Amino acid sequence: MSDKKYYSIVTKKFNLKTSHEEWLIESQNIYNKVLYFYYCLFLDHPEIHGASGQNALRLMEQITIVGRDKKPVSDPLPWKGIPLYFRRAAINAAIAAAKSFLARDIQEEPTSTFSSGVTLYKGMYRELTSQSVQIKVYDGEEWRWICCRLYGNILPDNVLCMSPRLVFREKRIELHVPVKYQVQDGRTLKERVQSDLKICTVQFTGGNTIAVCCILDTYANVEKVLFIPGGREYRHRCCMLWNKIEASRKARGNVRQDHADWKYRQKWKHINEDLAHQVSSRIVEFCCENKGKVILLPKYSRDYSHIIMGAVESGSPIRVSYQIRRQLWYKAWKDGILVVETEVYGIGSKCAVCGEDIRKHGELYKCVQGHQGNRWVNSSKNLGKNFLYKIGKQMR
Ligand SMILES: [Zn+2]
């Protein structure tokens, strides 16, 4: 294995509470004013347009900030005492926005206002823990430190936290903290295949079993199987919610009210997110326990996926499989596992032992030669075989 280090970045989102919300908002306002000032300045100075990010930043500071030599500058920044990293964050955001405007044909007018969240670089925050953080804010006259409470998430031990970002939502303020994990195994698929590779196949079903996972060795022999249940419970939760929506609509005389429906849509979103989170975590955990190095998913074309999604009813856990897949990609990489998709051709219709056609009876299957067992385990083996055949061909 090479010495190259691999990382995975995950954003931890916290809700932020403070008794000085107005100062945070004031800081955001002044940030966006500084951003707008540099945005206009950049557009007015075509000689800077070709400069790289770092150079453009330096050139813009030279014409706006009085240096040690006390020489007057051509376009002084109209606000005094803006902290260095706060200013630089705004300049970088301004350069990016201005360059993107210059590169686009469709946007005719430059942006006239900004309402960006604020990235807190060095010197703008301190003492960050899972429960609190101190932030430097502008109170309208001067800069001061305030203590804010954080809740709703946890910062893991022994990770590197990168610059957090203040995000202003309609009714609350969030702090987004990017967390950098070192990935233990960053090998490519090619490198992994050369050693004794263990694969964890995952298939999604619409029954009580949400996902079937099989650990396969390099000959597609099944070593372990995990059925992740919860489909029935999920369906039940969905039904309860729909009944509530219906009752609430009836109570309103069947009048559509987006505001009232919003609450239920949020709840529905939470149920799905919660399930996707639990199932994807369990899959990665199972793969790790059994030393799997690749998670293998069935690959469906976009058209085919649309057909499947159109055919399954709305309480089916299959509908959450998109979210589970998406979460698997980043959760697996964090633990050094690659996620790969492979062709599904024939996996559900052929016997994995002899290749003959099979007949299904519920969860079971039987082939003409008499091989029988669980149909999902059979299709997992076929999926693994398709994959091993494909990479075998590619690696040769
Ligand atoms: Zn057979």
Boltz pocket constraint, residues with backbone or C-beta under 6 A from the ligand:
constraints:
  - pocket:
      binder: B
      contacts: [[A, 351], [A, 352], [A, 353], [A, 354], [A, 355], [A, 356], [A, 367], [A, 368], [A, 369], [A, 370], [A, 371]]
      max_distance: 6.0
